[in-house]
Amino acid sequence: MWIIDPIDGSRNYIHGHPTFGISIALAHKREVVMGVVYFPMIDWMFTAEKGKGAERNGQKIQVSNRKPETSDTMATYGCAFHREKEEQIEIFSRYIDLMRKVRIEGAATFAFCAVACGIYESSIGMFAKPWDYAASCLIVEEAGGRVTDYSGKRWNLEMEKFVASNGIMHEELLNKVVKNG
């Protein structure tokens, strides 16, 4: 099954913000086995194949090894404040308390790929659809990171709430920020 998002971050695209991308994933028996995400305005091409690592523009990438208690960590948050606004604000507040520097990117693919290559240490979001994250979740995992739902269950094509991280801080994000579900 092909999972394609021709413009993830459509609002970014409309406003000329460079972090919109084209996302293509290939799933076999509902498991993503290959992913490609391209950000045309910054010319970044992320690729991953299950079990073979992840790359940006042909160079191997990996998640960062920074911990949340260090002052140089950064994170990103994906939100849809028109739905379950109170829960999202509570999670965002706890996230800022832990990470201090949290950005809202407006494109799940960019947020996840930025975790995969070590720009961000984590990304938390709600209400994403499979075309928003299928390719980039694989990219995060193949770069050494971890992606789960809020309860800690490994990501799948049915989830809407997600935590992506460098792996080092994943349990802390689940326990202190999203509170396991």
Rosetta blueprint (number, residue, H / E / L):
1 M L
2 W E
3 I E
4 I E
5 D E
6 P E
7 I E
8 D E
9 G L
10 S H
11 R H
12 N H
13 Y H
14 I H
15 H H
16 G L
17 H L
18 P L
19 T L
20 F L
21 G E
22 I E
23 S E
24 I E
25 A E
26 L E
27 A E
28 H E
29 K L
30 R L
31 E E
32 V E
33 V E
34 M E
35 G E
36 V E
37 V E
38 Y E
39 F E
40 P L
41 M L
42 I L
43 D L
44 W E
45 M E
46 F E
47 T E
48 A E
49 E E
50 K L
51 G L
52 K L
53 G L
54 A E
55 E E
56 R E
57 N L
58 G L
59 Q E
60 K E
61 I L
62 Q L
63 V L
64 S L
65 N L
66 R L
67 K L
68 P L
69 E L
70 T L
71 S L
72 D L
73 T L
74 M L
75 A E
76 T E
77 Y E
78 G E
79 C L
80 A L
81 F L
82 H L
83 R L
84 E L
85 K H
86 E H
87 E H
88 Q H
89 I H
90 E H
91 I H
92 F H
93 S H
94 R H
95 Y H
96 I H
97 D H
98 L H
99 M H
100 R L
101 K L
102 V E
103 R E
104 I L
105 E L
106 G L
107 A L
108 A H
109 T H
110 F H
111 A H
112 F H
113 C H
114 A H
115 V H
116 A H
117 C L
118 G L
119 I L
120 Y L
121 E L
122 S E
123 S E
124 I E
125 G E
126 M L
127 F L
128 A L
129 K L
130 P H
131 W H
132 D H
133 Y H
134 A H
135 A H
136 S H
137 C H
138 L H
139 I H
140 V H
141 E H
142 E H
143 A L
144 G L
145 G L
146 R E
147 V E
148 T E
149 D L
150 Y L
151 S L
152 G L
153 K L
154 R E
155 W L
156 N L
157 L L
158 E L
159 M L
160 E L
161 K L
162 F E
163 V E
164 A E
165 S E
166 N L
167 G L
168 I L
169 M L
170 H H
171 E H
172 E H
173 L H
174 L H
175 N H
176 K H
177 V H
178 V L
179 K L
180 N L
181 G L
